[in-house]
């Protein structure tokens, strides 16, 4: 795919996004499509996400795993980006004892950092391992944290400074939220914009004209752990 | 409500005990308990001030470890003490009655010790008020917290009644049924996790009740055996030996069924049952259940009971740690950058939390014992 085609796709998704934002919240259904044939395993999405959400060490909202396919001798290797699946039937929200995590009307699973008690039950209940605990570590050490490490990450469009006690995400569960703070401003998710291979697509599944809807309709699509009945909103193309 | 002399030891006796401790006449066990509490306190302080990331070995891959296992263990021991109290009162009333307040006291201090470990595990223990302001009825953890609170409340009332010799059958049943639901809820907290085959089981709530009964009864039996060794009154031991044998046999059946069901499972994640089968059979059943059963059958002396219950108490803790940690051994995604099996070794701080909980139980019990709380039960208020 050449750069012009890539830019065209970005423009299409941007237009999809603007159309979706013009609709009421409960009529949107955010979804992500990841074309595994195009993922080159560059980890640009992981890095972009980390800088966007200021995630601490040992926490990646969107790692790229390397998965072996087939059986010897006919084996292959594919890269598997794994964001939060924003399940339609999420196990994580049901087990949270204080309703600190819930599913929004537009399908995004969010966390209230001011409410989370840090019990990690949602980490245990998520079958995709998409959640992590913020244990309060810094890349440069607790007492010599760089300014950018204690800045407001802007997640969920709110102010969560790591040094603040009540509004800090430290001690909480954290996860990918499809860059709500960007999407609500009309920007695509960070992983979509940083994907070098043009493998990540984002949009409104309720919009028949949206690129994601058309991609899913093609048929060469699967979701992870379908048997658990979680109904993920991240679709993989083969 | 009279606090001193009824719920707590007489003020004078308590003061004397503390004076003796300060004067160096506390006894080895009491100083060991104090050392455990101090070291454990240092461990908890390290976790609180330095953060979980620097002090514990739990991670995104193993979110629950030693601290949750410690909580589950002490909570189940607490429940076991209460089941012992109910069965003791119902079936061995005459022999058991003088020991009732001691057993309920043990139930209370174990519940406290369990909560100590849980509190040090939570990322934000100060936000527990959200359980009241924003409850989630679909969460097994929410129900566990509701029943755990009710459990402690009913224990306190039952303890108060037993101390005053005001026996109420209704309250006795309530103090059996509420813990029964509490430890069922704790079992369902694990049993409801459909993503982890090692946890996901309808058998787990039932297993927790019997495992709790086993461990709690073992603690009570050990305490009574120590007293019997001192007084020479072996008659007191009989009900505890009988209850312990019933508990051992019940847990054996349930552990065996759990293993068999796990071995038959074919989905991803069930292989952990096959990999740990030998350990489960040799250690989890023969060493920790059959051996104590045989000891209790052939050696009914205080020494024999002490040996059997010590084996039960230690192996049940290991079983709780195994139960919590093994759930995470098989990674959720089979990929290159993930190990085949995920290992976990508790950190020093996590071991110190165990020490804090154990030290707290030992300290509170020994102080109560030395201060004469269980010697002559108070009469009326």
Interface residues (C-beta under 8 A of the other chain):
Chain A: X56 X57 X58 X59 X63 X65 X66 X67 X68 X77 X80 X82 X91 X94 X95 X96 X97 X98 X99 X100 X115 X116 X117 X118 X119 X120 X121 X123 X124 X125 X126 X127 X128 X129 X131 X132 X133 X134 X135 X136 X137 X142 X170 X171 X172 X228
Chain B: X50 X51 X52 X53 X54 X58 X59 X60 X61 X63 X64 X121 X122 X123 X124 X125 X127 X128 X130 X131 X133 X134 X135 X136 X138 X139 X140 X141 X142 X145 X189 X192 X193 X194 X195 X196 X199 X327 X331 X332 X333 X334 X335 X336 X337 X338
